[in-house]
Amino acid sequence: MTTSLRPSLRSLTLVSALLAAPWVNAATDAALPLVTPGQLTYGTAATFAPFEFQADGKLTGFDIDLVEAIGKKLALKPKAMNMEFQGLIPGLQGKRLDLINSAMYMNEARAAQVDFVPYLRIGNQVVVTQDNPAQVTGRDKSLCGKTLAVTLGGIEETYARQDDQRCRSAGLEAVNVQTLPTAQATALSLRQGRADAIFESTPGVVQLLREVTDVYKTVGPEFESDTRIGMAVTKGDTAMSAALQVALKAMVADGTYKQIIEKWKFPETVSLFD
């Protein structure tokens, strides 16, 4: 599937200066109501490798590289505001952020609060330990009566609670949904035997299996494999939305988008732009 990057005519008018080369701060600032002139202030919850995390005291990850590249296209300096995931949308609505750049899964509840600029398609997998003592076989009835660790407020929690309801409706034991603050915490809970399984994004699984060998494995097929993630902007902020789309279009055209995908060893299927 190909995703089109076509801002509305009204939005293009607002950011017409961005379409000229070279793009300069004066043109960008004139088109965009920024928190700080010349700066692209974004919110991120840097606890979700490989999208955003900290290494040697510095932010890194796919999303960090993505926003750095966008900043170059818009001639703006990215400024990260690292915070808890649950605080991202309130921070945007409170005008402390220009956008959210934190592997945010797009769903109806969030779309009612923010506008999204999609940039990636991902799936999810069930992860267990190598010995898998609970004999979980995937996102199926084998989860009933088991403890499933997920990130608090993440889409994985939504999936887990859906599975809990399915188990209950079938007259089976409930899923014990264990909510933890970070993806790293869920993986640790599984490793320590406090959880029987976790849900993780496919790119996250690639990172986990690369960093911690011979501990985890996936079971069952990938699920929700066409889930979109996007950068979030203030509801109705057509100028910022259009600017991000223009920057993404340029990154697809010059190969930067593909290079970032390859750098982080994501599968080719994550690309939204063919």
DAMOBEL-V696149 format. One record per pair of residues at least 24 apart in sequence whose C-alpha atoms are under 7 Angstrom apart, sorted by the first residue. I is the first residue (numbers start at 0). J is the second residue. D is the distance in Angstrom with one decimal. If there is no record, write none. Layout:
i:I j:J d:D
i:I j:J d:D
This chain:
i:1 j:271 d:6.0
i:1 j:272 d:5.3
i:1 j:273 d:5.6
i:2 j:271 d:5.6
i:2 j:272 d:5.6
i:4 j:244 d:5.7
i:4 j:248 d:6.4
i:6 j:241 d:5.2
i:6 j:244 d:6.9
i:10 j:237 d:5.4
i:10 j:238 d:5.4
i:10 j:241 d:5.7
i:11 j:241 d:6.6
i:13 j:238 d:5.7
i:14 j:238 d:6.3
i:14 j:242 d:6.3
i:22 j:73 d:6.2
i:22 j:74 d:6.1
i:23 j:74 d:5.4
i:24 j:74 d:5.4
i:24 j:75 d:6.4
i:27 j:73 d:6.5
i:30 j:238 d:6.8
i:31 j:238 d:6.1
i:31 j:239 d:6.2
i:33 j:97 d:6.2
i:34 j:95 d:6.6
i:34 j:96 d:6.5
i:34 j:97 d:6.2
i:37 j:75 d:5.2
i:37 j:76 d:6.4
i:38 j:75 d:5.1
i:38 j:76 d:4.7
i:38 j:77 d:5.8
i:38 j:78 d:6.6
i:39 j:70 d:7.0
i:39 j:75 d:5.9
i:39 j:76 d:5.7
i:39 j:77 d:4.5
i:39 j:78 d:5.8
i:39 j:97 d:6.4
i:40 j:77 d:5.9
i:40 j:78 d:4.7
i:40 j:79 d:6.0
i:40 j:96 d:5.4
i:40 j:97 d:5.2
i:40 j:98 d:6.8
i:41 j:78 d:6.2
i:41 j:79 d:5.2
i:41 j:80 d:6.0
i:41 j:96 d:5.4
i:41 j:97 d:5.7
i:41 j:98 d:4.9
i:41 j:99 d:5.3
i:41 j:100 d:6.1
i:42 j:79 d:6.0
i:42 j:80 d:4.8
i:42 j:81 d:6.0
i:42 j:82 d:7.0
i:42 j:87 d:6.0
i:42 j:96 d:6.3
i:42 j:98 d:6.5
i:42 j:99 d:4.7
i:42 j:100 d:6.0
i:43 j:79 d:6.8
i:43 j:80 d:6.1
i:43 j:81 d:5.0
i:43 j:82 d:6.2
i:43 j:99 d:6.3
i:43 j:100 d:5.6
i:43 j:101 d:4.7
i:44 j:81 d:5.5
i:44 j:82 d:5.1
i:44 j:83 d:5.4
i:44 j:84 d:5.1
i:44 j:101 d:6.1
i:45 j:81 d:6.3
i:46 j:181 d:5.6
i:46 j:182 d:6.5
i:47 j:181 d:6.9
i:47 j:182 d:5.8
i:48 j:203 d:6.1
i:48 j:206 d:6.9
i:49 j:202 d:6.9
i:49 j:203 d:5.9
i:49 j:206 d:6.0
i:50 j:102 d:6.4
i:51 j:101 d:6.8
i:61 j:259 d:6.7
i:61 j:263 d:6.5
i:62 j:100 d:6.6
i:62 j:101 d:6.7
i:64 j:259 d:7.0
i:69 j:246 d:5.7
i:69 j:247 d:7.0
i:72 j:246 d:5.6
i:73 j:246 d:6.7
i:85 j:152 d:6.5
i:91 j:233 d:6.3
i:92 j:233 d:6.3
i:97 j:232 d:6.7
i:98 j:230 d:6.7
i:98 j:231 d:5.5
i:98 j:232 d:4.7
i:99 j:230 d:5.5
i:99 j:231 d:4.9
i:99 j:232 d:6.6
i:100 j:230 d:5.0
i:100 j:231 d:6.9
i:102 j:228 d:5.8
i:102 j:229 d:6.6
i:103 j:228 d:5.3
i:103 j:229 d:5.8
i:103 j:230 d:6.9
i:104 j:154 d:6.6
i:104 j:227 d:6.0
i:104 j:228 d:4.3
i:104 j:229 d:6.6
i:105 j:227 d:5.7
i:105 j:228 d:5.4
i:105 j:229 d:6.5
i:112 j:234 d:6.4
i:113 j:231 d:6.0
i:113 j:232 d:5.8
i:113 j:233 d:5.3
i:113 j:234 d:4.6
i:114 j:231 d:5.6
i:114 j:232 d:5.3
i:114 j:233 d:6.2
i:114 j:234 d:5.1
i:114 j:235 d:7.0
i:115 j:229 d:5.6
i:115 j:230 d:5.6
i:115 j:231 d:4.6
i:115 j:232 d:6.3
i:116 j:229 d:5.1
i:116 j:230 d:5.2
i:116 j:231 d:6.4
i:116 j:240 d:6.4
i:116 j:244 d:6.9
i:117 j:227 d:6.5
i:117 j:228 d:5.7
i:117 j:229 d:3.8
i:117 j:230 d:6.3
i:118 j:228 d:6.4
i:118 j:229 d:5.4
i:118 j:271 d:6.3
i:119 j:227 d:5.9
i:119 j:228 d:5.5
i:119 j:229 d:6.8
i:119 j:269 d:5.6
i:119 j:270 d:5.7
i:119 j:271 d:5.5
i:120 j:225 d:5.7
i:120 j:226 d:5.5
i:120 j:227 d:4.6
i:120 j:228 d:6.3
i:120 j:269 d:4.6
i:120 j:270 d:6.3
i:120 j:271 d:6.1
i:121 j:200 d:6.8
i:121 j:201 d:6.6
i:121 j:224 d:5.7
i:121 j:225 d:5.9
i:121 j:226 d:5.3
i:121 j:227 d:6.4
i:121 j:269 d:5.4
i:122 j:200 d:5.8
i:122 j:201 d:5.5
i:122 j:221 d:6.2
i:122 j:222 d:5.9
i:122 j:223 d:5.3
i:122 j:224 d:3.6
i:122 j:225 d:6.1
i:122 j:226 d:6.0
i:123 j:198 d:6.8
i:123 j:199 d:5.5
i:123 j:200 d:4.2
i:123 j:201 d:5.1
i:123 j:221 d:5.5
i:123 j:222 d:5.3
i:123 j:223 d:6.2
i:123 j:224 d:6.4
i:124 j:198 d:5.8
i:124 j:199 d:5.5
i:124 j:200 d:6.2
i:124 j:201 d:6.1
i:124 j:217 d:6.6
i:124 j:220 d:7.0
i:124 j:221 d:5.0
i:124 j:222 d:6.3
i:125 j:196 d:6.7
i:125 j:197 d:5.9
i:125 j:198 d:4.9
i:125 j:199 d:6.6
i:125 j:217 d:5.6
i:125 j:218 d:5.7
i:125 j:219 d:6.9
i:126 j:196 d:5.6
i:126 j:197 d:5.3
i:126 j:198 d:6.2
i:126 j:215 d:6.6
i:126 j:216 d:5.7
i:126 j:217 d:4.5
i:126 j:218 d:6.3
i:127 j:195 d:6.6
i:127 j:196 d:4.8
i:127 j:197 d:6.7
i:127 j:215 d:5.7
i:127 j:216 d:5.6
i:127 j:217 d:6.2
i:128 j:190 d:6.6
i:128 j:214 d:5.7
i:128 j:215 d:4.3
i:128 j:216 d:6.0
i:129 j:213 d:6.9
i:129 j:214 d:5.5
i:129 j:215 d:5.1
i:129 j:216 d:5.7
i:133 j:195 d:6.1
i:136 j:218 d:5.5
i:136 j:219 d:5.7
i:137 j:218 d:5.0
i:137 j:219 d:4.0
i:137 j:220 d:6.9
i:138 j:219 d:6.7
i:140 j:166 d:6.9
i:142 j:174 d:6.4
i:143 j:171 d:6.4
i:143 j:172 d:5.2
i:143 j:173 d:5.5
i:143 j:174 d:5.1
i:144 j:172 d:4.6
i:144 j:173 d:5.2
i:144 j:174 d:5.1
i:144 j:175 d:6.8
i:145 j:174 d:5.4
i:145 j:175 d:6.0
i:145 j:195 d:6.2
i:146 j:174 d:6.1
i:146 j:175 d:4.5
i:146 j:176 d:6.0
i:146 j:177 d:6.6
i:146 j:194 d:5.0
i:146 j:195 d:5.3
i:146 j:196 d:6.8
i:147 j:174 d:6.9
i:147 j:175 d:6.1
i:147 j:176 d:5.1
i:147 j:177 d:5.8
i:147 j:194 d:5.7
i:147 j:195 d:6.0
i:147 j:196 d:5.1
i:147 j:197 d:5.4
i:148 j:176 d:6.1
i:148 j:177 d:4.5
i:148 j:178 d:5.9
i:148 j:185 d:5.3
i:148 j:194 d:5.9
i:148 j:196 d:6.4
i:148 j:197 d:5.0
i:149 j:177 d:6.2
i:149 j:178 d:5.2
i:149 j:179 d:6.2
i:149 j:185 d:5.9
i:149 j:197 d:6.0
i:149 j:198 d:6.3
i:150 j:178 d:5.6
i:150 j:179 d:5.1
i:150 j:180 d:5.6
i:150 j:181 d:5.4
i:150 j:182 d:5.7
i:150 j:185 d:6.8
i:151 j:178 d:4.9
i:151 j:179 d:5.4
i:151 j:180 d:5.5
i:155 j:198 d:6.0
i:202 j:265 d:5.7
